[in-house]
Amino acid sequence: MDDLEAVKQLKARYCRTLDTKDWDAMRRLFTDDVVVDTTGSGGGTVTGADAFMAFLRQALADVVSVHHCHTPEITIISPSEATGIWAMEDRIRWADGRELLGFGHYHETYDKTGGVWRIKTSTLTRLRLDLTEPAAPGPGGST
């Protein structure tokens, strides 16, 4: 498999393991010193793969999520470095019925060590966030 395809499959595994909450498999997708910046999406910055995994486990504990990444713009800089920009869409549903529909981009760098590509930095920017509150209970307390 060429490097371009390997980076595409890396991002596909990111979306799948995130949504299925396969935290052990997801951890292997990042360099140990990964930096994940979600300040452009109202979040913060997390440094270190273990810290990021702890953040995700807590933040997504009671949610159902669906992440899709599209139209990759990947540049292979060297045999061990690459950059990528991915259009993204995510849907998140919390246990209380709130829902988020979001659109934006992941801006990333990748590192290849031991023949394996991993995410080194990831910055999430947003173009749009739609938040829907849960439906109000109908008469008698049911919806």
C-alpha positions as a LaTeX table, in Angstrom:
\begin{tabular}{lrrr}
\hline
Residue & $x$ (\AA) & $y$ (\AA) & $z$ (\AA) \\
\hline
Met1 & 0.00 & 0.00 & 0.00 \\
Asp2 & 1.33 & 3.44 & $-0.84$ \\
Asp3 & 1.67 & 6.22 & 1.74 \\
Leu4 & $-1.28$ & 8.22 & 0.44 \\
Glu5 & $-3.64$ & 5.26 & 0.83 \\
Ala6 & $-2.16$ & 4.44 & 4.25 \\
Val7 & $-2.96$ & 7.94 & 5.54 \\
Lys8 & $-6.51$ & 7.67 & 4.16 \\
Gln9 & $-7.00$ & 4.36 & 5.96 \\
Leu10 & $-5.57$ & 5.86 & 9.15 \\
Lys11 & $-8.27$ & 8.56 & 9.13 \\
Ala12 & $-10.96$ & 6.00 & 8.32 \\
Arg13 & $-9.87$ & 3.96 & 11.36 \\
Tyr14 & $-10.01$ & 7.16 & 13.44 \\
Cys15 & $-13.70$ & 7.70 & 12.56 \\
Arg16 & $-14.61$ & 4.05 & 13.08 \\
Thr17 & $-12.81$ & 3.57 & 16.39 \\
Leu18 & $-14.14$ & 6.90 & 17.71 \\
Asp19 & $-17.75$ & 6.05 & 16.93 \\
Thr20 & $-17.50$ & 2.44 & 18.15 \\
Lys21 & $-15.57$ & 3.54 & 21.24 \\
Asp22 & $-12.78$ & 1.05 & 20.51 \\
Trp23 & $-10.39$ & 3.02 & 22.71 \\
Asp24 & $-7.50$ & 0.51 & 22.60 \\
Ala25 & $-7.47$ & 0.47 & 18.79 \\
Met26 & $-7.89$ & 4.23 & 18.66 \\
Arg27 & $-4.92$ & 4.83 & 20.97 \\
Arg28 & $-2.65$ & 3.11 & 18.43 \\
Leu29 & $-3.55$ & 5.73 & 15.80 \\
Phe30 & $-1.65$ & 8.54 & 17.55 \\
Thr31 & 1.95 & 9.37 & 18.29 \\
Asp32 & 2.64 & 9.38 & 22.03 \\
Asp33 & 3.08 & 13.17 & 21.93 \\
Val34 & 0.03 & 13.97 & 19.77 \\
Val35 & $-1.44$ & 17.46 & 20.13 \\
Val36 & $-5.21$ & 17.73 & 19.56 \\
Asp37 & $-6.57$ & 21.27 & 19.32 \\
Thr38 & $-10.34$ & 21.81 & 19.40 \\
Thr39 & $-10.27$ & 25.49 & 20.42 \\
Gly40 & $-11.79$ & 26.40 & 17.03 \\
Ser41 & $-14.75$ & 24.22 & 18.00 \\
Gly42 & $-15.25$ & 25.58 & 21.50 \\
Gly43 & $-13.01$ & 23.00 & 23.20 \\
Gly44 & $-9.42$ & 23.04 & 24.36 \\
Thr45 & $-6.04$ & 21.58 & 23.52 \\
Val46 & $-4.91$ & 18.18 & 24.78 \\
Thr47 & $-1.28$ & 17.06 & 24.60 \\
Gly48 & $-0.36$ & 13.38 & 24.71 \\
Ala49 & $-2.19$ & 10.34 & 23.39 \\
Asp50 & $-3.02$ & 8.92 & 26.81 \\
Ala51 & $-4.43$ & 12.28 & 27.96 \\
Phe52 & $-6.49$ & 12.56 & 24.77 \\
Met53 & $-7.87$ & 9.06 & 25.23 \\
Ala54 & $-8.84$ & 9.85 & 28.83 \\
Phe55 & $-10.58$ & 13.01 & 27.61 \\
Leu56 & $-12.53$ & 11.10 & 24.93 \\
Arg57 & $-13.59$ & 8.31 & 27.30 \\
Gln58 & $-15.10$ & 10.90 & 29.63 \\
Ala59 & $-16.54$ & 13.25 & 27.00 \\
Leu60 & $-18.19$ & 10.50 & 24.94 \\
Ala61 & $-19.19$ & 8.13 & 27.74 \\
Asp62 & $-22.95$ & 8.65 & 27.34 \\
Val63 & $-23.21$ & 9.71 & 23.71 \\
Val64 & $-23.78$ & 8.13 & 20.34 \\
Ser65 & $-21.57$ & 9.70 & 17.69 \\
Val66 & $-21.20$ & 9.44 & 13.93 \\
His67 & $-18.14$ & 10.98 & 12.27 \\
His68 & $-17.56$ & 11.17 & 8.53 \\
Cys69 & $-14.45$ & 12.56 & 6.86 \\
His70 & $-14.42$ & 13.46 & 3.18 \\
Thr71 & $-12.34$ & 14.88 & 0.35 \\
Pro72 & $-8.84$ & 14.46 & 1.79 \\
Glu73 & $-6.11$ & 16.87 & 0.75 \\
Ile74 & $-2.98$ & 14.90 & 1.66 \\
Thr75 & 0.59 & 15.97 & 1.00 \\
Ile76 & 3.46 & 13.53 & 1.54 \\
Ile77 & 6.32 & 15.78 & 2.65 \\
Ser78 & 8.97 & 13.10 & 3.19 \\
Pro79 & 9.11 & 9.34 & 3.73 \\
Ser80 & 8.08 & 9.95 & 7.35 \\
Glu81 & 6.00 & 13.16 & 7.28 \\
Ala82 & 2.67 & 14.12 & 5.76 \\
Thr83 & $-0.07$ & 16.72 & 6.17 \\
Gly84 & $-3.77$ & 16.48 & 5.54 \\
Ile85 & $-6.97$ & 18.48 & 5.54 \\
Trp86 & $-10.26$ & 16.59 & 5.77 \\
Ala87 & $-13.77$ & 17.96 & 5.41 \\
Met88 & $-15.83$ & 16.48 & 8.23 \\
Glu89 & $-19.37$ & 16.05 & 9.47 \\
Asp90 & $-20.31$ & 14.79 & 12.90 \\
Arg91 & $-23.54$ & 13.95 & 14.66 \\
Ile92 & $-23.66$ & 13.55 & 18.41 \\
Arg93 & $-26.66$ & 12.52 & 20.53 \\
Trp94 & $-26.47$ & 12.82 & 24.31 \\
Ala95 & $-28.45$ & 10.62 & 26.68 \\
Asp96 & $-30.74$ & 13.56 & 27.56 \\
Gly97 & $-31.85$ & 13.88 & 23.92 \\
Arg98 & $-29.71$ & 16.87 & 22.89 \\
Glu99 & $-28.21$ & 16.52 & 19.43 \\
Leu100 & $-25.38$ & 18.24 & 17.62 \\
Leu101 & $-24.84$ & 18.34 & 13.87 \\
Gly102 & $-21.49$ & 19.81 & 12.95 \\
Phe103 & $-19.43$ & 20.57 & 9.88 \\
Gly104 & $-15.83$ & 21.63 & 9.55 \\
His105 & $-12.30$ & 20.46 & 8.84 \\
Tyr106 & $-9.53$ & 18.47 & 10.44 \\
His107 & $-6.07$ & 19.94 & 9.77 \\
Glu108 & $-3.51$ & 17.26 & 10.59 \\
Thr109 & 0.10 & 16.20 & 10.48 \\
Tyr110 & 1.23 & 12.59 & 10.34 \\
Asp111 & 4.38 & 10.74 & 11.34 \\
Lys112 & 5.57 & 7.42 & 9.96 \\
Thr113 & 7.68 & 5.36 & 12.34 \\
Gly114 & 8.43 & 1.67 & 11.98 \\
Gly115 & 6.45 & 1.61 & 8.74 \\
Val116 & 3.23 & 2.82 & 10.43 \\
Trp117 & 1.55 & 6.20 & 9.91 \\
Arg118 & 0.12 & 7.90 & 13.01 \\
Ile119 & $-1.59$ & 11.21 & 13.71 \\
Lys120 & 0.90 & 13.69 & 15.22 \\
Thr121 & $-1.29$ & 16.82 & 15.38 \\
Ser122 & $-4.97$ & 17.41 & 14.76 \\
Thr123 & $-6.76$ & 20.76 & 14.74 \\
Leu124 & $-10.54$ & 20.80 & 14.37 \\
Thr125 & $-12.09$ & 23.91 & 12.86 \\
Arg126 & $-15.82$ & 24.42 & 12.52 \\
Leu127 & $-17.93$ & 26.00 & 9.80 \\
Arg128 & $-21.27$ & 25.26 & 11.41 \\
Leu129 & $-22.71$ & 23.76 & 14.60 \\
Asp130 & $-26.43$ & 23.06 & 14.97 \\
Leu131 & $-27.55$ & 22.10 & 18.48 \\
Thr132 & $-31.04$ & 20.74 & 19.04 \\
Glu133 & $-32.53$ & 20.59 & 22.52 \\
Pro134 & $-34.60$ & 17.56 & 23.54 \\
Ala135 & $-38.28$ & 17.67 & 22.73 \\
Ala136 & $-40.45$ & 19.00 & 25.54 \\
Pro137 & $-42.63$ & 16.38 & 27.22 \\
Gly138 & $-46.19$ & 16.26 & 25.93 \\
Pro139 & $-49.31$ & 16.18 & 28.10 \\
Gly140 & $-48.97$ & 13.63 & 30.87 \\
Gly141 & $-45.15$ & 13.82 & 30.77 \\
Ser142 & $-44.52$ & 11.78 & 27.64 \\
Thr143 & $-43.32$ & 12.87 & 24.24 \\
\hline
\end{tabular}
